[in-house]
Amino acid sequence: MLLQDKIALIYGVANHRSFAWHAATAFAREGARLAITYQGERLEKDVRKLAETLPGGALVVPCDVTDDGQIQAVYDRIGEAYGGLDCIFHAVAFARREDLAGQYLDTSREGFALAHDISTFSLVAVTRPAVPLFEKRGGGSVITMTYLGGERAVPRYNVMGVAKAALDASVRYLALDLGEKNIRVNAISAGPVSTLAARGIAGFTDILQVVRERAPLRRNIDQDEVADTAVFLASHWSRGITGEVLHVDAGYSIVGI
């Protein structure tokens, strides 16, 4: 198994459709020991039920990524339970619905700051206190989720696209900072998939159709394809890869028109 005895921390599980949940199941399948965070009491019950279905279960801990105290508490728990860490899977993003409904021009100052705090800075916030735990294991892998809307202007993606562009840049700068510690940082740019977050984007079903018609593979992707790519990036097989954005989108990102 590719992740036998590795310790992985998963941020962003909301329900069974989440990219984060599919990554958790794939990591467990490949032998990893898991810690899973949830955001707020509303999600706790569902996340704990999902965790119980994993072989060997998982450490389940609360975490609001805008609260540095809660983030540190996650790593304190992991240090106590496992003694170190090998991988972070970060699938956290948020923007106000009203900032996705109109034009980017109409983004509020508060909405811009909120989208960047949760969708971009959170990667830095959850990586920084993890470094000592990575060092105890001789290095590690940080994986985040991004989207083509950070590279190209996608209608109605608006401030989230700008936040994803900043996230992509953060991947490169974190990779530069952490490489000497043998900590790799990469992003997966996933094609559109019907998750809870995606359904908040106006016209999302139209986006699915366009990708299905124009992508070289003539289909949409699913969460398991992303999860298997995350396994690769968490494993020894990707040991020479860092600072990259890897597209898992049926080839849509290569098409010009």
Helices and strands as residue ranges (DSSP letters): E 7-11, H 19-29, E 33-38, H 41-52, E 59-62, H 68-81, E 87-90, H 97-101, G 104-106, H 109-116, I 117-121, H 122-127, G 128-130, H 131-136, E 140-146, G 148-150, H 158-178, G 179-181, E 183-190, G 198-200, H 204-214, H 223-234, G 236-238, E 245-248, G 252-254
